[in-house]
Structures are given as structure tokens and as C-alpha cells.
Amino acid sequence: MKRYITCLLSAWGLLSLSSCDDFLTEKPTGQLTTSSNVSSPEIARAFVDGAYSNITTWNNGGGGWGGNNASVLEFMTGKADGNSQTEAFKFYNLEYDARAFYIDNWWSGLYSGIARANLAIQKIGEIATLPAATKTNMIAEAKFMRALYYFQLVRMYGDVPKITTLISDLGAVQTPRSPVKEIYDSIIIPDLLEAEKSTLPWRDLAGRASMGAVKTLLADVYLTYAGFPVRAGATAYAESAKRSKEVIDNGTYSLFPEYTDMINPANRNQKEFILQVQHEKDIRNNGMTPVTLPTLRGIAAYSDEYGGLTPRKEFVESYEKGDKRAQEKQFFYTFYKGHPSDYPLNDPRRERLDLGGYYIYKYFDKTAIDTDAKANINYTIYRYADVLLMYAEAANRAEGKPNAQALKALNDVRARAALAPVTATAVDDFEKAVWAERYFELCFEGRMWFDMIRTRKVRNDLTKAWDDFVGHKTVYNKTFTAKNLLLPIPKREIDNNRELKQNEGF
């Protein structure tokens, strides 16, 4: 197996790649650096694969005991709890600051990914012997990943430093922040438009970038660009609808018949899944499984059952009556069998242990929980239900009303949930129906917080009304202010880069 070990001198991108010489087929030296001459397809592939390394940032462990990077976005919404997680309270109580572990984890992980993508783009561009189509597709993969990393950055931190080339000395890291719109206009959108011209396959079963992933990310980028803070409006909505429609019309992707199909390891990268963080039980198993277990209740083979991310009951109980997703062991669960290592023979809790609340079932790998403590399911960044809902929202706004395909897209998601179709045709009413569906379908998948930020609206689980973001009071009795629209720049970065200015309020 190829190994890529990065020595990052700063979060900005001073790096060298050291690899096993078992894959260095040309004058093996044991070192693949920024100054290496590269000419073989195998080494080019190594550079591209390096660009994928930091996709693990989406669900790496972090933030102390029971922590995971994915959790912080859920804590921010006020729809999640994590009393057993070291840093959770800082976020759902809106008491976080620039020193919080999560703040630094995301920033450094994303910029490390950007550095690797920049390296791949430059080095592959220098190879004259690669077939044109191969080079185009490899650069498309690297640019897709760079766009993905920057998209996450601007949604979390706002204006960020623009780094698109290799940095060769520490002095060059003194880079100021560029406006959000400039990052979209000069990096994110151009990178994806170029990737769109490649001949990448519509699906990649190994989990690499595909044309389906490129179109889906573009749909999400344009949908976000249409809303806050850029507010590009109808043109961006139309571009978003165009890309999501292409994914729908292509027919490569489809909804799983059952929600539990999504937690079957055999279904990784297939059917509904468009882009996932890859996991293998004996290499890097999925840490979200133990993070979402009830705290130390003895239902799993894991030595640690963290209870680090749990749903708020107010959110679960706000689902529409009859919604299949809220039923037992669909998206949530309230009981399981006690594990033999924790409960003696003939103890009735071995058959059923009531857990006293709701827990997330989306990361429940039954084999890992029952036997080996090695979750073998992937972490999903994009799936087809998201595309259907993006199309419904974007087409409605672009055309001033929902067309037949937009209605069908929304109602296909609802049909799987055993819900009646939405018939509203007024633009605002239909939009709110789509927003609600996104909450209920994509909950605890890293989507809800970004929907709140781009729409500046929050669904109140108690009143069922759509509150303005600024002024919304969470179930923790905390009130969102304009400060909470962005996370702070990590203090370490502020200390190291005199050109950086902190986000307002931190």
C-alpha cells in the first residue's frame, strides 16, 4: 500500500511527501518532495491521492474525550447534545473562542488539504509524458478537492487567506484574508468549472472524485452563493438547478429503498452515495460510531461508549406525525440489547436495554457494535437525497415557482419517509417545505448549520416557525447573534500571521 506522510511546517503548505520506495519506480530515493522531477503515471497518481488525505478532516477525532470534528457543526445548531464530550458545552452554550480545539482542527486540516492539492496541480502540470486525458482528469480531481476544502473554509470562517501556489519559505505565510466572494470567484467556482470539463466517470467506486461529485458540489456551491453572505440571487439559483438536474437526469444515482441500507458496509460508494470519507475496519475505522453511542451503557464491544453526539429530544419529536425517519432504528434509536461483556447470562437487559433517550442511528455499524469495535461504514459528505432537495430549492427560486420536477424531487424524499406529497406552489411556502425536509432528511450529516447560515433562518422545534437566525433562542436558552454566523480564526494562526484580523466579536 502506498503511504503518504506529510511534514507540514505550517498550516499553509510548506510540505514534503515521504513515501515507501516500493512505489517509486524511477530512481527510488525514498523521498518525493516539491522539487522532485516526476514523470511516471504512478508518481502522478501519488500526488493526486495526497490531495485526498485531508478529507478525513470531516470526521477526524478531536476536541477531547468523545470528540469528533463532525460534531462541532451539530453542536452549533442547538439541535444536538454532547454532555459527555469535553468541548461540547462551549458550542451549544455559544461560549467558544479562538482557542477551542475544534476551531484549530478544521482550519489546519483544510489548509493542509489545500497545500496538497496545490502541490498535485503544479507537479502533474509539469509532466509532459502523461496522456492528455489522464492529466486533465488528475488535475480535475485535485481541483475538485481544493474547491471542496475552500468551500468548507469560507462557510466556517468567512474571509480567508487565498493560497493557490506552493509556499517555499515561512515568510510567505504572512498572507491577509481575501473576501468570501473573491474566494468563490477566483478559486472555488473556476476549479469546479474546469473539473466539469474532464472525462471523470459519473461514479467512482473507490471513493475518488467523480463527475457526479463535481456536479453535486457545484450545485451546493451555487446554492450557497445565491444566499448569504454573497447573495448572488437568481442567476446562481439557476446554475445550481442546472447541475443538480444533470445529476438527477443522468440516472447514475438513486435513493436506497430503506434508510438502514445506508449503514450497511457493503453499500459504501454505491447507489445513493456520491461522496464519502473512506473507511476500512483494519486501517482507519469510522470514529463516529463510538462517538454516537449512549455513554457507557454497555451495549457495544467498544471499551469507550462516548455519548459525544446525541440528538435533542425537541428536534426528534418535531418530526411530522408518521414520518418513518423518526421511528425506532431508522434515523434514531431508544433501546438495544446489553452486551454480553457488560451484563451476565440471564440478565433481561441482554435482550433489551432501554436507553432513556434518543440516539443517532445513522452511524450504527451493527457488526462493530456487537463484535469487533471496528466500524466499517463510510462518513457521507454528499448523497442523492441532498441533490434532490437542492434541485427543488434552486429551481423554485430560479423560476419563481416549483416546476413539476421540483415537486417530484421533494416528494420522492418524502415518499421514502411514508409522508404525503407537498402540493404547495407558492414560492415561499414551497421553499420552507424544502428547508424543513433538509432538516429532517440530512440531520447530523454536517448540513444543517450551513443551511442556517446561507438562509439566515432557523426552524424552531417548539413553535415550528422559521425564526430569523439573529435573535433565535435555542433550546439551551442561548440566543444567536451576528457574531455566531462565523467561527473565530484560530488563535494560533492569529499569533503566527500578523496579516490576519480576527472575526468580529472574538
C-alpha positions in Angstrom: 0.0 0.0 0.0 1.2 3.5 -0.8 1.8 5.7 2.2 1.9 9.5 2.2 3.4 11.1 5.2 3.2 14.9 5.2 5.5 17.1 7.2 3.6 20.4 7.5 5.7 23.2 8.7 2.7 25.4 9.0 -1.0 25.1 8.2 -0.4 26.9 4.9 1.5 24.4 2.9 5.2 24.0 3.4 5.4 20.3 2.9 7.3 17.3 1.6 5.9 13.9 0.9 7.9 10.9 2.1 6.8 7.6 0.6 7.7 3.9 0.6 10.2 3.2 -2.1 8.1 0.2 -3.1 6.1 2.5 -5.4 8.9 4.8 -6.6 9.7 3.1 -9.9 12.1 5.7 -11.2 15.4 6.1 -9.4 13.9 5.4 -6.0 15.3 7.6 -3.2 12.6 7.2 -0.6 11.7 10.8 -0.8 9.1 12.6 -3.0 9.5 16.3 -2.5 8.2 19.5 -4.0 11.5 19.7 -6.1 11.3 16.1 -7.4 11.2 15.5 -11.1 8.2 13.4 -11.8 7.3 11.7 -15.0 5.5 8.4 -14.3 1.7 7.9 -14.0 2.3 6.1 -10.7 4.0 9.2 -9.1 1.4 11.5 -10.6 -1.3 9.3 -9.0 0.5 9.6 -5.7 0.4 13.4 -5.8 -3.4 13.3 -6.6 -4.0 10.8 -3.8 -2.2 13.1 -1.5 -4.9 15.7 -2.2 -7.5 13.4 -0.8 -5.6 12.8 2.5 -7.3 15.6 4.4 -10.9 14.7 3.5 -10.6 12.9 6.8 -10.9 16.3 8.5 -14.6 15.9 8.1 -14.8 13.3 10.8 -11.4 13.1 12.5 -11.4 12.7 16.2 -10.8 15.9 18.1 -12.0 18.2 20.9 -11.1 15.9 23.8 -12.7 12.7 25.1 -15.6 11.6 22.8 -14.9 14.4 20.3 -15.1 14.3 16.5 -14.7 17.2 14.1 -18.1 16.4 12.6 -19.8 17.1 16.0 -19.0 20.8 16.2 -21.3 21.7 13.3 -24.1 19.8 15.0 -23.5 21.4 18.4 -23.7 24.9 16.8 -27.3 24.2 15.6 -28.8 23.8 19.0 -30.3 20.5 17.8 -27.6 18.3 19.4 -26.2 17.5 22.8 -22.9 16.1 23.9 -22.7 16.3 27.6 -20.0 13.6 27.8 -17.8 15.4 25.2 -15.1 17.7 26.6 -15.7 20.7 24.4 -19.4 20.3 23.6 -20.7 22.8 26.1 -18.6 25.6 24.6 -20.5 25.4 21.4 -24.1 24.7 22.3 -23.8 27.3 25.0 -22.2 29.7 22.5 -19.2 30.2 24.7 -16.5 29.0 22.3 -13.5 31.2 21.5 -10.4 31.1 19.2 -8.6 28.6 21.5 -11.2 25.8 21.1 -9.7 22.6 19.7 -12.3 22.2 17.0 -11.6 25.7 15.6 -7.9 24.8 15.0 -8.6 21.2 13.8 -10.8 22.3 11.0 -8.6 25.2 9.9 -5.3 23.3 9.9 -6.8 20.2 8.3 -8.4 22.2 5.5 -5.3 24.2 4.7 -3.2 21.1 4.8 -5.5 19.6 2.2 -5.2 22.8 0.1 -1.5 22.6 0.2 -1.5 19.0 -1.0 -4.0 19.9 -3.8 -1.8 22.8 -4.9 1.2 20.5 -5.0 -0.6 18.0 -7.1 -1.9 20.6 -9.5 1.6 22.0 -10.1 3.6 18.8 -10.3 1.1 17.0 -12.6 1.0 20.1 -14.8 4.8 19.7 -15.3 4.6 16.1 -16.5 4.9 16.1 -20.3 4.6 12.4 -20.8 1.2 11.8 -19.4 -1.6 11.3 -21.9 -3.7 14.5 -22.2 -6.9 12.9 -20.9 -5.1 11.4 -17.9 -3.5 14.7 -17.0 -6.8 16.5 -17.4 -8.6 14.1 -15.1 -5.9 14.1 -12.5 -5.8 17.8 -12.3 -9.6 17.8 -12.2 -9.5 15.6 -9.1 -7.0 17.9 -7.4 -9.0 21.0 -8.2 -12.2 19.3 -7.0 -10.6 18.7 -3.7 -9.2 22.2 -3.5 -12.6 23.6 -4.2 -14.1 21.4 -1.5 -11.6 22.4 1.1 -12.1 26.1 0.3 -15.9 25.8 0.3 -15.8 24.4 3.8 -13.4 27.1 4.9 -15.4 30.1 3.7 -18.6 28.8 5.2 -17.0 28.3 8.6 -14.6 31.3 8.8 -15.7 33.8 6.2 -12.9 35.7 4.5 -9.7 33.5 4.4 -6.2 33.7 3.0 -6.0 32.7 -0.7 -3.2 30.2 -1.3 -3.1 28.7 -4.7 0.6 28.0 -5.2 3.3 26.2 -3.3 4.8 28.2 -0.4 8.6 27.7 -0.2 9.5 29.7 2.9 8.0 30.6 6.2 8.0 34.3 5.5 5.4 33.8 2.7 2.8 32.6 5.2 2.1 36.3 6.2 -1.0 36.4 3.9 -4.0 38.5 4.6 -7.6 37.4 4.3 -9.4 37.6 0.9 -13.2 38.3 0.8 -15.5 35.4 0.6 -16.8 36.4 -2.9 -13.2 36.6 -4.2 -12.5 33.0 -3.0 -15.7 31.8 -4.8 -14.9 33.7 -7.9 -11.2 33.0 -8.2 -10.9 29.5 -6.8 -14.0 27.5 -5.9 -16.1 28.1 -9.0 -13.3 28.2 -11.6 -11.8 25.0 -10.2 -15.1 23.2 -10.4 -15.9 24.5 -13.8 -12.6 23.2 -15.0 -13.2 19.8 -13.4 -16.6 19.7 -15.1 -14.8 19.7 -18.5 -13.0 16.4 -17.6 -14.0 12.9 -18.5 -14.2 11.7 -14.9 -16.7 8.8 -14.6 -20.1 9.6 -13.1 -19.4 7.3 -10.2 -16.1 6.2 -8.7 -16.5 3.0 -6.6 -13.1 3.7 -4.9 -14.5 6.9 -3.5 -12.4 9.4 -5.6 -13.9 12.4 -7.3 -16.4 11.6 -10.0 -18.5 13.7 -12.4 -21.4 13.1 -10.1 -19.5 14.6 -7.2 -18.3 17.6 -9.3 -21.8 18.4 -10.4 -23.2 17.9 -6.8 -20.5 20.2 -5.3 -21.2 22.8 -8.0 -24.9 22.6 -7.2 -24.2 23.2 -3.5 -21.7 26.0 -4.2 -24.1 27.9 -6.4 -27.0 27.4 -4.0 -24.9 28.8 -1.2 -23.5 31.6 -3.4 -27.1 32.6 -4.2 -27.8 33.1 -0.5 -26.0 34.8 2.4 -23.4 36.3 2.5 -22.8 36.7 -1.2 -26.5 36.9 -2.2 -25.9 36.3 -5.9 -29.6 35.6 -6.4 -31.5 34.2 -9.4 -28.5 33.5 -11.7 -26.8 31.4 -9.1 -30.0 29.6 -8.3 -30.3 28.7 -12.0 -26.7 27.4 -12.1 -27.4 25.3 -9.0 -30.6 23.9 -10.5 -28.8 23.1 -13.8 -26.1 21.0 -12.0 -28.4 19.1 -9.7 -30.8 18.4 -12.6 -27.9 16.9 -14.6 -27.2 14.5 -11.7 -30.9 13.6 -11.5 -31.3 13.2 -15.2 -28.1 11.1 -15.6 -29.7 8.3 -13.6 -26.5 7.0 -12.0 -27.7 7.7 -8.5 -30.9 6.7 -6.8 -32.4 6.6 -3.3 -31.9 3.5 -1.2 -35.2 1.7 -0.6 -34.5 1.6 3.2 -32.7 4.0 5.5 -30.9 1.2 7.0 -29.3 0.4 3.7 -27.0 3.4 4.4 -25.4 1.7 7.4 -24.6 -1.5 5.5 -20.9 -1.5 4.8 -21.5 -3.4 1.6 -23.2 -0.3 0.2 -20.3 2.1 0.5 -19.8 4.4 -2.5 -22.9 2.9 -4.2 -26.5 3.9 -5.2 -27.3 7.0 -3.1 -23.8 7.8 -2.0 -22.0 10.5 -4.1 -19.0 11.5 -2.0 -17.8 9.8 1.2 -14.9 9.8 3.6 -13.4 6.3 3.1 -13.0 3.8 6.0 -11.7 0.3 6.3 -12.1 -1.5 9.6 -8.5 -2.7 9.8 -6.9 0.5 8.5 -9.0 3.5 9.6 -12.4 2.6 11.0 -15.1 5.2 11.4 -14.9 7.0 14.8 -18.4 8.4 14.5 -19.8 5.0 15.6 -18.5 5.1 19.2 -18.9 8.8 19.4 -22.7 8.5 18.9 -23.2 5.6 21.3 -25.0 6.2 24.6 -22.5 7.0 27.3 -21.1 3.9 28.9 -24.4 1.9 28.8 -22.8 -1.4 27.9 -24.4 -2.1 24.6 -21.2 -2.3 22.5 -17.9 -4.2 22.1 -16.2 -0.7 22.3 -14.4 -0.1 25.5 -15.4 3.6 25.2 -19.1 4.4 24.5 -18.7 8.2 24.4 -22.1 9.7 24.1 -20.3 12.6 22.4 -23.0 13.5 20.0 -26.7 12.9 20.7 -29.9 14.5 19.2 -32.0 16.8 21.3 -35.4 15.3 22.0 -37.1 18.6 20.9 -35.7 18.0 17.5 -36.6 14.4 17.2 -40.1 15.0 18.5 -40.7 17.8 16.0 -40.8 15.4 13.0 -44.2 15.2 11.3 -46.5 12.6 12.6 -46.0 9.3 10.8 -42.5 10.2 9.5 -40.7 6.9 9.1 -37.4 8.6 9.8 -38.4 9.2 13.4 -39.4 5.6 14.0 -37.3 3.2 16.0 -34.0 2.3 14.3 -34.4 4.4 11.3 -32.6 7.7 12.0 -32.7 7.3 15.8 -33.0 4.6 18.4 -34.0 4.3 22.1 -33.2 0.8 23.1 -30.7 -2.0 22.2 -29.5 -5.3 23.7 -27.0 -5.2 26.5 -23.6 -6.5 25.5 -22.6 -9.9 27.0 -19.3 -8.4 28.3 -21.4 -6.0 30.5 -24.4 -8.0 31.5 -24.3 -11.5 33.0 -26.1 -14.5 31.5 -29.9 -14.5 32.1 -29.9 -10.7 32.8 -33.0 -9.5 30.9 -31.1 -6.4 29.8 -29.2 -8.7 27.4 -32.3 -8.9 25.4 -33.4 -5.2 25.7 -31.9 -2.3 27.4 -33.9 0.9 27.4 -31.5 3.9 27.0 -33.7 6.6 28.4 -33.5 8.9 25.4 -32.8 9.2 21.6 -29.5 8.3 20.0 -28.3 8.7 16.4 -28.7 5.5 14.3 -27.0 6.9 11.1 -23.6 5.7 12.3 -24.7 2.4 13.8 -22.4 -0.3 12.5 -24.0 -3.4 13.9 -21.1 -5.7 13.4 -18.7 -3.3 15.0 -21.1 -2.7 18.0 -21.8 -6.4 18.5 -18.4 -7.9 17.9 -15.2 -6.2 16.9 -15.4 -2.4 17.7 -14.2 -1.5 14.1 -16.8 0.5 12.3 -16.6 -0.3 8.6 -19.1 2.3 7.3 -18.1 5.5 5.5 -18.8 9.0 6.5 -21.1 10.7 3.9 -20.4 14.2 2.6 -23.0 14.1 -0.3 -25.8 11.7 -1.1 -28.6 11.7 -3.7 -31.3 12.9 -1.4 -29.4 16.1 -0.9 -29.2 16.6 -4.7 -33.0 16.2 -5.0 -33.6 18.8 -2.3 -31.0 21.2 -3.7 -32.8 20.9 -7.1 -36.2 21.5 -5.6 -35.0 24.6 -3.7 -32.9 26.1 -6.5 -35.4 25.5 -9.3 -38.2 27.0 -7.3 -36.2 30.2 -6.7 -34.8 30.4 -10.2 -38.2 30.0 -11.9 -40.4 31.8 -9.2 -42.4 28.7 -8.5 -41.8 24.9 -8.3 -41.9 23.1 -11.6 -43.1 19.5 -11.9 -39.6 18.1 -11.5 -39.0 20.2 -8.4 -42.2 18.9 -6.8 -41.3 15.3 -7.7 -37.8 15.7 -6.3 -39.1 16.9 -2.9 -41.9 14.3 -2.8 -39.5 11.5 -3.7 -37.7 12.2 -0.5 -40.9 12.4 1.4 -42.3 9.2 -0.1 -39.5 7.2 1.4 -40.4 8.7 4.7 -44.0 7.5 4.2 -45.3 11.1 4.1 -48.0 12.7 1.9 -46.7 14.8 -1.0 -46.3 18.5 -0.7 -48.7 20.4 -3.1 -47.8 24.0 -2.2 -46.9 26.0 -5.3 -46.3 29.5 -3.8 -42.6 30.1 -3.9 -42.1 30.9 -0.2 -44.3 28.1 1.0 -42.6 25.5 -1.2 -39.2 26.8 -0.2 -39.9 26.4 3.5 -41.2 22.9 2.8 -37.8 22.1 1.2 -35.9 23.6 4.1 -37.8 21.5 6.6 -37.2 18.4 4.5 -33.5 19.2 4.5 -33.5 19.4 8.3 -35.3 16.1 8.8 -33.5 14.1 6.0 -30.0 15.4 6.4 -29.8 15.9 10.1 -26.4 15.1 11.8 -24.7 14.9 8.4 -23.0 18.3 8.6 -25.6 20.1 6.5 -28.0 21.9 8.9 -25.6 24.5 10.2 -24.6 25.6 6.7 -28.3 25.8 5.7 -28.9 28.1 8.7 -26.0 30.3 7.7 -27.0 30.7 4.0 -30.7 31.2 4.6 -30.3 33.2 7.9 -33.3 31.2 9.1 -33.7 28.6 11.9 -36.6 26.2 12.3 -37.9 26.5 15.9 -38.5 22.9 17.1 -41.0 24.1 19.7 -43.1 26.6 17.7 -42.5 25.0 14.2 -41.9 28.6 13.0 -39.0 29.8 10.9 -37.1 32.3 13.1 -34.5 34.8 11.9 -31.1 33.4 12.7 -30.1 36.6 14.6 -32.3 36.5 17.6 -33.3 32.8 17.5 -33.3 31.3 21.0 -32.1 27.7 21.1 -33.4 25.0 23.5 -30.3 25.8 25.6 -31.8 29.3 26.2 -29.0 30.8 24.2 -29.6 33.5 21.5 -27.8 33.6 18.2 -26.2 37.0 17.3 -24.4 38.2 14.2 -21.1 37.0 15.9 -22.3 33.4 15.6 -22.5 33.5 11.8 -18.8 32.7 11.6 -16.3 30.7 13.7 -13.3 32.6 15.0 -9.9 32.3 13.3 -7.7 30.0 15.4 -5.6 32.0 17.9 -2.5 30.1 16.9 -3.0 31.5 13.3 -3.6 35.0 14.5 -0.4 34.8 16.6 1.7 33.4 13.7 0.3 35.6 10.9 0.4 39.4 11.6 -1.7 40.0 8.5 -4.8 38.1 9.9 -7.6 40.0 11.6 -10.0 38.2 13.9 -13.7 37.8 13.1 -15.8 40.4 14.9 -16.8 39.5 18.4 -13.8 37.1 19.2 
